[in-house]
Amino acid sequence: MAIELRRYQRSDFHIHSNFSDGENSIEELVKAAINLNLDAIAITDHVRKESDWIDRYIEEIERLRTEYGDKIQIYSGIEAKAIDLEGDIDAKPEFFDKVDIVLGAIHRIPRARYQFLTPDEVKDNSETLTLWFTVMRSLIRNSDIGIIAHPGSYLKKSDIPIPIEMKKKLAMEARKHRKILEINLRHKTPDEEFLKLLEENEVTMVVGSDSHSVEDLYRFWS
């Protein structure tokens, strides 16, 4: 299914249900989004390679499209973390064709395949920034990924500022590879400087609340 981004005035392309770590069912989230007058939403639950619920997940979203499609556009999606420096993510390749949207994200910073920096190691800003930049650039270049989720959130949480030169290079990479970056309401990323650089490079961006409950949706969209 093609995602017609320009059609939507109010849309949220990053929502989690109780298929992964969210609190509410997909139907409860859909009903809340309708009450909030959203035009489109994407349910983007966290996956790992071993996730065995994808088919049931897709079936439920298809059912809800049939029931609520006259009120809201519902997209199916997954969010998966980077697992190495090459931009591979923790999802089976067969997942990609089953959903409308694939979000790639940095949840921890890898130094090698399935080997991640510890919290103490993250304090070494120079190594952390170098690895983070390498992974971000690789995620942008990964053609299986449609949207980069909460760009910069891991560094923000660790109080590590992103140098402007890195932001410039990533903005140019995103433009070159036509990658969509997310404006994340939960983490408030990217920051204003990064956002301006993305806009200057005409990078497509979408809004994602990263909601994990109906309560979150109302908090971010009311």
N, C-alpha and C positions, 0 to 999 in steps of 0.2 A: 504494500500500500504506500503510495507516495504521500509525503507529509507536506501539506500546503500551508507553509508557515505564514505567508502573507495574509491568509484569510482571517487570522485570529487576532482579536483585540485583547482578549484576556485568556491566556492559556498557561498551563502548568505542565511541563514536560519531565517532572521528576517527583514521583509519588510512590511510597512503599505501602504495601498491604500486608496482611497476616500470612501471605504465602512465604514471606521471608521474615523481616524483623519489625514489620508494622503492627499496629494494634487492631486495626479494623479490616473488615472484609472489603473486597473490591467494590461490591455493590454499595456498601455504606459510604465509601469514598466518592463513588459516582453521584450518589444522591446529594451529598454535601456540596460537590462541585456544581451541580445543577442549581442548588439553592443559592450558591455564591455567584451565579450568573457567569460561570466560566464557559468559554466557547469550546475549549478542547483540553483534554488531559492525556497524559501518558502514565500508565502504571508501569513502574520500572523497578521491579523487585531485584534484590541482591541475589546473584547466583554464584555458584562454584562449579567446577567441572563435574562434580558428583551430584549436582542437583537433579532430582528425579521427578520433579513435579511440573516441568515445563508444559507438557501436553495438557494436563488438567488446567493449568494457568491460562493457556491460550483458549481453551474451550470456554472457560468462565468469562473471559473478556469478550469472546464472540457472542455468547449468550446475552451479555449486557449491552453490546452494540445493537443487537436486534431489539431489545426491550427499550433502550433509552436513546437510540440513534437519532430520533427526531428532536432531541433536546440538547445533546452534546456529542461532540466527536471524541471517541475513545480510542487511544492508540495503545498497543502492547509494546512493552520494552523490558530490557534487562539492564542492570548495572553490574559491572564486574571490575575488580581491582587489577592493577598492573602487577605482574608477577616476575618481571625481569627487566633488564635494561633495553631490550629490543622492542618493548611495547606490547608484548603478548599479554592477554588478560585471562582471568580465571573462569573461562567458559569454553564449552565444547564448540567446535566450528559449526556443528549442525544446529546449535541454538540460533545462530545469526539469521538464518533464512526463515525461522519460525516467528520472529517478532518484527515489529515495524521500526523500532529504535534500539540501538545499542549504545549505552553510556559506558565510557571508559573512565576510570578514576584512579587517583593515587590515594590509597588508604594507609599504606605504609611505604617506605622508600626501599625498593629492592637494590641490592648490590650485585646479586646474581640470581639465577632462577630459584624462586621460592626461598631466597635468603634475604632477610630484611634488616635494616639498621635497627639496633636497639634504641630505646629512649636515651640512654647515656651517649650513644654514638651520634645521635642526631644533634647533640650540642656542639659538635664540631661543624660550625657553619659552612666552612669552605667545602668539605667533602659532601655534606648534605645538599648544598646548593648545586654542586656539580652533578651529583647523581639525580637529583630532582629534575634538573634541566634536561639531562639525557633521556630520562623516562618520559617527560612531557613531550619532547620533540618526537620521540618514537611513537607515543600514543597518537599524536597528530598525524603521523605518517601511516598509521595502521588503517588500511582501507576498510576493515571490518567494523570500525568504530564510527558512529555517526556524530556523537556529541561528547565533548570533554566535560565531565561533571566537576563542579566546584573547583575550578582552577586556582591553585595557590592556597587552598584551605589547610593543607597539612602544614605548610610553612607558617601560615598565620597562627595556627594553634601552637606552634613551637616558637613563636615570636622571632621568626627569621625573615627579615625583609628580602624581597626579590629585587635584585639590581635592575635598573631600567634597561640596561643593554640586553639582559636576558628576556625581558618583556618584549622589547622591540623585535628580537629574533623570533620569538614564539609567535608574535602577531603576524610576522611575515610568513612564517611556516604555515600558520593556519590559513592565511589567504591563498598561498600557493597550493595547498592540498584541499582547499574548499571545506575545511573542517568547521563545524559548528561548535561554539563555546557557550557554556551555560552561565547565566547570571543567577547565582545561587542565593536565595533569600535567607536560608538558614545560616549559612556561613558568611554571608555578605562578601562574596568574592565574585569576580575579580575586583581589586581595589580601583579607585577612581583613575589613577595613572595608567594602569593596565587597560582598563575599560576604554579610555580615550585612545590609546594606541590601537586597540582592536577596531574601534570605530574608524580611525584614520585609515586603517588597512582594509576597510569594508568587509570585515569578518562577520559572518552571520552569527547572531546570538539568539538564544531562547531563554525564557525565564523558567526556573525550576525551584520549587519551594523546598524540596527535599523533605516533604512532610512524611511523618510516620504514623499519623493518626488523623481522624476527623478534626480533633481539637487543633492540631497543627494547621490544617487547611483554613479553618476559621481565623486563626491567629494571623496567618500571613496574608489572607485575601479579604478580610472584612474591612 
